[in-house]
Amino acid sequence: MAEAATVLRSKGAVENFVKTLEETTRTKYIVHKSDKHFHGTAWQPSNPMRVRWEWSHESAQKTASIPFDGVPFVFIAYQHLGCHLGRDRSRQQKMRYAVAKQKEFNQKNRRLIKTTKKLGCPAVLNISRIAKFPDYKVADNKDSQRRKMVTKLKEDVKNDPSSVRWEDFFYVRTPAIEDHVGHPLCGQDAGIHEPVDERVKSHIIELTKSGVRRVSEMRQHSRQFVERHLFKDERPPSPTRRRFYPTDKDIRNLMGKAKESVRHSSIDQENLQPFRPLASAAASQPPAEAPAASSQSPAEAPPATKALRRECIGHLKAIMDYVNLIKDDTYLKELRNTIKDLHGQVALQAPVEAGPLLLPEATKKRKAIPSNAVPLPKQPKEHAYANRGDEKAEMIKN
């Protein structure tokens, strides 16, 4: 049996209620359906509209029940949230995408997708947004009084909708514990299925943009953020809860998304290519004077600029020496992405006349000969005609 409906007065209160429910039950709800007026503020009463006095969730779609309190109301919008471990609603779309991308999609894989179909958790959280009209309240639940008040309400809405006062209400029907099927709601197993908290996600993304590159370092920062900020002066949650203590794979994925967003937002790949005007446009317009920085050769730069260049080159050479000593492949991959970003930023500051500079191609390094290697014996050099059987070859040999 479902729990009693929760009455809230604002959309922010609904969001806080859902967030608290997810943390306490170790679940995650995703939107299955949401009407257009659920989030908007442009709704106004208009004719025709169906006025109600009470509502039972047993009559339609298991929505929250609304008891009779003498105040008429109308439904504005619905929102249905489902457990994130429920049925995959994008399964057919994913199958079509797999068939289109894989030309050699054999029958074995197709059967595998069909046989792994799961119904998932059927738990659904329903939210009903209604508008109540307190100025048209009736004292008794009688048909005559209700018909009279509904007629008056509709006439007022028809004559002047702005004069009708209405109040916004949200009725939330939460699923019962028994509705969750196929996954645990308590213990260590439940914590593994939890998604990462949005506040932890935002913190990891911000630290990645600020320069943190190692997963182990990010794990320590994330743990300190949870214990010192989210649960300050409180008992921290269990370390097995993935919501607050993401795994290394979660951290690596979030850091990768943050780097990708920075790469595409702050450094546009199209801006790396210098602007080349058309031949006709260049011929019709007089040549413009080039800026002093672009026409200035390295030898003609001021002494201060030369000193800064030498200092930057010295740092780059020191980095090259350190890179040759690093053995951690994970850190080298992260360092490669960082150097690529830095390469793009420096390329934007270079003059257009320099053009795009390409990286040198990697050359194969010859294997070093070990010091204890024994050289092979040299074969005696024979005459070119030594093995020929004709008489002319014998004469030349003698």
QUILIN-V184022 format. One record per residue. N is the residue number from 1. RES is the residue in one letter. OMEGA is omega in whole degrees, 0 to 359 (NA if undefined). NEAR is the number of other C-alpha atoms within 12 Angstrom. Layout:
n:res:omega:near
N:RES:OMEGA:NEAR
N:RES:OMEGA:NEAR
//
This chain:
n:res:omega:near
1:M:183:13
2:A:179:24
3:E:179:20
4:A:183:20
5:A:177:27
6:T:183:28
7:V:179:25
8:L:187:24
9:R:182:22
10:S:179:25
11:K:177:25
12:G:177:13
13:A:178:18
14:V:180:29
15:E:178:20
16:N:179:15
17:F:180:26
18:V:180:32
19:K:178:22
20:T:179:17
21:L:179:25
22:E:181:30
23:E:182:27
24:T:181:20
25:T:180:28
26:R:179:38
27:T:177:42
28:K:180:35
29:Y:178:35
30:I:185:26
31:V:173:21
32:H:181:24
33:K:179:20
34:S:179:22
35:D:187:19
36:K:181:15
37:H:183:20
38:F:181:27
39:H:185:23
40:G:178:16
41:T:185:15
42:A:183:10
43:W:176:23
44:Q:178:27
45:P:181:33
46:S:176:23
47:N:356:19
48:P:174:16
49:M:183:21
50:R:182:19
51:V:180:30
52:R:179:28
53:W:177:34
54:E:183:23
55:W:177:26
56:S:182:20
57:H:179:24
58:E:184:13
59:S:183:12
60:A:166:11
61:Q:176:19
62:K:176:27
63:T:182:34
64:A:179:36
65:S:181:30
66:I:181:35
67:P:179:20
68:F:176:21
69:D:178:20
70:G:183:26
71:V:178:31
72:P:181:40
73:F:175:39
74:V:176:35
75:F:178:35
76:I:183:35
77:A:177:27
78:Y:170:31
79:Q:180:34
80:H:178:31
81:L:180:31
82:G:178:33
83:C:184:40
84:H:175:29
85:L:180:30
86:G:183:29
87:R:179:23
88:D:183:22
89:R:178:21
90:S:185:13
91:R:181:18
92:Q:178:15
93:Q:178:12
94:K:179:15
95:M:179:22
96:R:179:16
97:Y:180:14
98:A:180:18
99:V:181:18
100:A:183:12
101:K:182:11
102:Q:182:13
103:K:180:11
104:E:180:12
105:F:189:18
106:N:183:13
107:Q:180:12
108:K:178:11
109:N:179:16
110:R:177:19
111:R:180:13
112:L:179:13
113:I:181:20
114:K:183:14
115:T:180:11
116:T:178:14
117:K:181:18
118:K:177:17
119:L:177:18
120:G:183:21
121:C:182:26
122:P:183:27
123:A:182:33
124:V:176:38
125:L:185:43
126:N:179:39
127:I:180:45
128:S:175:44
129:R:183:40
130:I:176:40
131:A:178:35
132:K:181:34
133:F:186:33
134:P:181:21
135:D:183:21
136:Y:181:28
137:K:178:26
138:V:182:23
139:A:183:18
140:D:179:15
141:N:179:19
142:K:183:14
143:D:183:14
144:S:180:13
145:Q:181:20
146:R:178:26
147:R:180:20
148:K:182:17
149:M:177:30
150:V:178:31
151:T:179:21
152:K:180:21
153:L:181:37
154:K:177:28
155:E:178:20
156:D:178:22
157:V:180:24
158:K:182:19
159:N:183:15
160:D:183:16
161:P:182:19
162:S:180:14
163:S:181:18
164:V:180:24
165:R:179:21
166:W:181:26
167:E:184:25
168:D:178:30
169:F:175:30
170:F:177:38
171:Y:185:39
172:V:175:39
173:R:181:38
174:T:178:37
175:P:178:35
176:A:179:20
177:I:181:26
178:E:180:18
179:D:178:23
180:H:184:31
181:V:174:23
182:G:179:22
183:H:181:29
184:P:178:22
185:L:179:30
186:C:178:21
187:G:183:19
188:Q:180:19
189:D:179:17
190:A:180:27
191:G:180:31
192:I:183:26
193:H:182:27
194:E:172:35
195:P:182:29
196:V:180:33
197:D:183:27
198:E:179:20
199:R:177:21
200:V:177:32
201:K:181:31
202:S:180:20
203:H:179:30
204:I:180:43
205:I:180:31
206:E:178:24
207:L:177:27
208:T:179:33
209:K:181:25
210:S:174:16
211:G:178:22
212:V:187:29
213:R:184:32
214:R:181:27
215:V:180:28
216:S:178:19
217:E:179:21
218:M:178:34
219:R:178:32
220:Q:178:22
221:H:180:27
222:S:179:38
223:R:178:30
224:Q:179:21
225:F:180:24
226:V:186:34
227:E:185:22
228:R:183:16
229:H:182:19
230:L:182:21
231:F:178:16
232:K:182:13
233:D:177:10
234:E:177:11
235:R:182:13
236:P:180:20
237:P:180:23
238:S:179:22
239:P:179:21
240:T:181:21
241:R:182:31
242:R:181:33
243:R:183:36
244:F:178:37
245:Y:183:35
246:P:178:37
247:T:179:29
248:D:178:21
249:K:177:17
250:D:181:28
251:I:181:37
252:R:179:27
253:N:179:20
254:L:178:31
255:M:178:34
256:G:178:26
257:K:179:21
258:A:179:28
259:K:180:31
260:E:179:22
261:S:178:19
262:V:182:26
263:R:183:23
264:H:183:17
265:S:185:14
266:S:181:20
267:I:180:24
268:D:183:18
269:Q:179:20
270:E:180:14
271:N:179:19
272:L:178:25
273:Q:180:20
274:P:181:19
275:F:179:14
276:R:180:13
277:P:178:12
278:L:183:10
279:A:180:9
280:S:180:10
281:A:179:11
282:A:180:13
283:A:182:11
284:S:183:10
285:Q:178:11
286:P:181:9
287:P:180:10
288:A:179:8
289:E:180:9
290:A:178:12
291:P:183:11
292:A:183:11
293:A:183:19
294:S:181:18
295:S:184:17
296:Q:179:17
297:S:180:15
298:P:181:15
299:A:183:12
300:E:181:14
301:A:178:17
302:P:180:14
303:P:180:12
304:A:179:11
305:T:178:17
306:K:179:16
307:A:178:15
308:L:178:14
309:R:179:17
310:R:179:15
311:E:179:14
312:C:179:15
313:I:177:14
314:G:177:14
315:H:180:14
316:L:178:17
317:K:177:14
318:A:178:14
319:I:178:16
320:M:179:15
321:D:179:12
322:Y:181:14
323:V:179:19
324:N:181:12
325:L:184:12
326:I:181:15
327:K:182:11
328:D:182:13
329:D:180:13
330:T:179:16
331:Y:179:19
332:L:177:19
333:K:178:18
334:E:178:23
335:L:178:24
336:R:179:16
337:N:179:22
338:T:180:26
339:I:176:19
340:K:178:20
341:D:179:28
342:L:177:19
343:H:179:23
344:G:179:27
345:Q:179:20
346:V:180:17
347:A:178:25
348:L:181:24
349:Q:181:20
350:A:179:21
351:P:183:23
352:V:182:21
353:E:181:20
354:A:180:19
355:G:178:17
356:P:179:22
357:L:182:18
358:L:177:10
359:L:178:8
360:P:180:6
361:E:180:6
362:A:179:6
363:T:180:6
364:K:180:6
365:K:179:6
366:R:180:6
367:K:180:6
368:A:180:8
369:I:181:9
370:P:184:8
371:S:182:7
372:N:180:7
373:A:179:8
374:V:181:8
375:P:179:9
376:L:178:6
377:P:181:6
378:K:178:7
379:Q:178:6
380:P:183:6
381:K:180:8
382:E:178:11
383:H:183:13
384:A:182:11
385:Y:187:17
386:A:185:17
387:N:181:13
388:R:185:15
389:G:182:12
390:D:184:12
391:E:180:13
392:K:178:13
393:A:179:15
394:E:179:15
395:M:180:12
396:I:181:14
397:K:181:16
398:N:NA:10
//
